[in-house]
Amino acid sequence: MSKKNFSVNDIQEKINDILTEPEIRFAALIDNKGKLIVGGFRKGIAPFENDEQRKQMFLELAHRVANRESFDANLGRVKYSSSRREKVVMMSFPLSRHIILIIAETSVNIDRLGWKIMYKLDRQWSEFHGL
């Protein structure tokens, strides 16, 4: 199956839009090797982890997303995945060979936010998720 291309500039614009949401702390595009492509923290947000810890988190996320693909044939492709932690909610959205990572405040409604993010990603997510 061929991989489609998308514009990183377009994704950056969508990430900037996502970062306007008050419950979002961090939004980024991560590649399948765990490298940050574009994105970052919403203005005024202090991270809980240092740069090295974030790099490790991105790498582990890329591995988890890749491992989930083995269940796609039986269970269907992942629309998004989330985990509610004590300090944040983390969500990942597959986008071709990339991942949109969202870190939000704990007060967020995960399903509502998940659908809002998919809406904001619009065409890119619907064309590329799980490919």
The 8 nearest C-alpha neighbors of each residue, nearest first, counted from 0:
[[1, 2, 130, 3, 95, 129, 127, 96],
 [2, 0, 3, 130, 4, 95, 127, 96],
 [1, 3, 0, 4, 95, 130, 96, 127],
 [4, 2, 1, 5, 127, 95, 126, 130],
 [5, 3, 2, 6, 95, 127, 7, 123],
 [6, 4, 7, 3, 123, 9, 10, 127],
 [5, 7, 9, 8, 10, 4, 11, 123],
 [6, 8, 10, 9, 11, 5, 37, 36],
 [9, 7, 11, 6, 10, 12, 13, 37],
 [10, 8, 6, 12, 11, 7, 13, 5],
 [9, 11, 7, 13, 12, 8, 14, 6],
 [12, 10, 8, 14, 9, 13, 7, 15],
 [13, 11, 15, 9, 10, 14, 16, 8],
 [12, 14, 16, 10, 15, 11, 17, 120],
 [13, 15, 17, 11, 16, 12, 26, 10],
 [14, 16, 12, 18, 13, 17, 11, 19],
 [15, 17, 13, 14, 19, 18, 12, 20],
 [16, 18, 14, 19, 15, 20, 13, 26],
 [17, 19, 15, 20, 16, 41, 23, 14],
 [20, 18, 16, 17, 21, 15, 41, 23],
 [19, 21, 18, 23, 22, 17, 16, 24],
 [22, 20, 23, 19, 18, 24, 41, 104],
 [21, 23, 104, 103, 20, 107, 24, 106],
 [24, 22, 103, 21, 20, 25, 18, 102],
 [23, 25, 103, 41, 102, 40, 44, 22],
 [26, 24, 40, 102, 39, 101, 23, 41],
 [25, 27, 101, 100, 38, 39, 14, 102],
 [28, 26, 38, 100, 37, 99, 39, 29],
 [27, 29, 99, 37, 36, 98, 35, 38],
 [28, 30, 35, 98, 34, 36, 97, 33],
 [31, 29, 97, 34, 33, 32, 98, 96],
 [30, 32, 61, 97, 33, 96, 29, 98],
 [33, 31, 30, 34, 61, 58, 29, 62],
 [34, 32, 58, 57, 61, 30, 31, 29],
 [33, 35, 30, 29, 32, 36, 57, 58],
 [34, 36, 29, 37, 28, 33, 30, 27],
 [37, 35, 28, 29, 34, 30, 38, 27],
 [38, 36, 28, 27, 35, 11, 39, 29],
 [39, 37, 27, 26, 28, 14, 11, 36],
 [38, 40, 25, 26, 27, 41, 37, 24],
 [41, 39, 25, 24, 42, 44, 26, 38],
 [40, 42, 24, 18, 44, 25, 43, 39],
 [41, 43, 44, 40, 18, 24, 45, 39],
 [42, 44, 41, 45, 40, 24, 46, 25],
 [45, 43, 42, 41, 40, 24, 46, 25],
 [44, 46, 43, 47, 40, 24, 42, 41],
 [47, 45, 48, 44, 49, 40, 24, 25],
 [46, 48, 45, 49, 86, 53, 44, 87],
 [49, 47, 46, 52, 53, 50, 51, 45],
 [48, 50, 52, 51, 53, 47, 46, 54],
 [51, 49, 53, 52, 54, 48, 55, 46],
 [50, 52, 54, 53, 49, 55, 48, 56],
 [51, 53, 55, 49, 54, 50, 48, 56],
 [52, 54, 56, 50, 55, 51, 57, 49],
 [55, 53, 51, 57, 56, 52, 50, 58],
 [54, 56, 52, 58, 53, 57, 59, 51],
 [55, 57, 53, 59, 54, 58, 60, 52],
 [58, 56, 33, 60, 54, 55, 59, 53],
 [59, 57, 33, 55, 61, 60, 56, 32],
 [60, 58, 62, 56, 61, 57, 55, 63],
 [59, 61, 57, 63, 62, 58, 56, 64],
 [60, 62, 58, 31, 33, 64, 59, 63],
 [61, 63, 59, 65, 60, 64, 66, 58],
 [64, 62, 66, 60, 65, 61, 59, 67],
 [63, 65, 61, 67, 66, 62, 60, 68],
 [66, 64, 62, 63, 67, 68, 61, 31],
 [67, 65, 63, 68, 64, 69, 62, 70],
 [66, 68, 64, 69, 65, 70, 63, 71],
 [67, 69, 71, 70, 66, 65, 64, 76],
 [68, 70, 67, 71, 66, 72, 65, 73],
 [71, 69, 68, 72, 73, 74, 67, 75],
 [72, 70, 75, 76, 68, 74, 73, 69],
 [73, 71, 70, 75, 74, 69, 76, 68],
 [74, 72, 71, 70, 75, 69, 76, 68],
 [75, 73, 71, 70, 72, 76, 77, 69],
 [76, 74, 71, 72, 73, 77, 70, 78],
 [75, 77, 71, 129, 78, 74, 68, 72],
 [76, 78, 79, 75, 129, 80, 93, 71],
 [79, 77, 76, 92, 128, 80, 93, 129],
 [80, 78, 92, 77, 91, 81, 90, 93],
 [79, 81, 91, 90, 92, 78, 77, 82],
 [82, 80, 90, 89, 91, 83, 79, 88],
 [81, 83, 89, 88, 84, 90, 80, 87],
 [82, 84, 88, 87, 89, 81, 85, 105],
 [85, 83, 87, 86, 88, 82, 105, 89],
 [84, 86, 87, 83, 105, 88, 104, 82],
 [85, 87, 84, 105, 104, 88, 83, 47],
 [88, 86, 105, 104, 84, 103, 85, 89],
 [87, 89, 83, 103, 105, 102, 84, 82],
 [90, 88, 102, 82, 81, 101, 87, 103],
 [91, 89, 81, 101, 80, 100, 102, 82],
 [90, 92, 100, 80, 79, 99, 101, 98],
 [91, 93, 79, 99, 98, 94, 78, 100],
 [94, 92, 98, 128, 129, 97, 95, 99],
 [93, 95, 128, 97, 127, 98, 124, 96],
 [96, 94, 127, 130, 97, 128, 129, 93],
 [97, 95, 31, 94, 30, 98, 93, 130],
 [98, 96, 30, 94, 31, 95, 29, 93],
 [99, 97, 93, 29, 94, 92, 28, 100],
 [98, 100, 28, 92, 91, 27, 29, 93],
 [101, 99, 91, 27, 26, 90, 98, 28],
 [100, 102, 26, 90, 25, 89, 91, 103],
 [101, 103, 89, 25, 24, 88, 23, 90],
 [104, 102, 23, 88, 24, 22, 87, 101],
 [103, 105, 87, 22, 106, 107, 88, 23],
 [106, 104, 87, 107, 88, 86, 103, 83],
 [105, 107, 104, 108, 22, 103, 88, 87],
 [108, 106, 105, 109, 104, 22, 103, 112],
 [109, 107, 111, 110, 112, 106, 105, 113],
 [110, 108, 112, 111, 107, 113, 81, 88],
 [111, 109, 113, 112, 108, 114, 115, 107],
 [110, 112, 108, 114, 113, 109, 115, 107],
 [111, 113, 115, 109, 110, 114, 116, 108],
 [114, 112, 110, 116, 115, 111, 109, 117],
 [113, 115, 117, 116, 111, 112, 118, 110],
 [114, 116, 112, 118, 113, 117, 111, 119],
 [117, 115, 119, 113, 118, 114, 112, 120],
 [118, 116, 120, 114, 119, 115, 121, 113],
 [117, 119, 121, 115, 116, 120, 114, 124],
 [120, 118, 116, 121, 117, 115, 13, 17],
 [121, 119, 117, 118, 124, 123, 116, 13],
 [122, 120, 118, 119, 123, 124, 117, 125],
 [123, 121, 125, 124, 126, 120, 127, 118],
 [124, 122, 126, 125, 121, 120, 127, 5],
 [123, 125, 127, 128, 120, 126, 122, 121],
 [124, 126, 122, 123, 127, 128, 121, 117],
 [127, 125, 123, 124, 122, 128, 130, 3],
 [128, 126, 95, 94, 124, 130, 125, 123],
 [129, 127, 94, 93, 124, 95, 130, 125],
 [128, 130, 93, 76, 95, 127, 94, 77],
 [129, 95, 127, 128, 2, 94, 96, 0]]
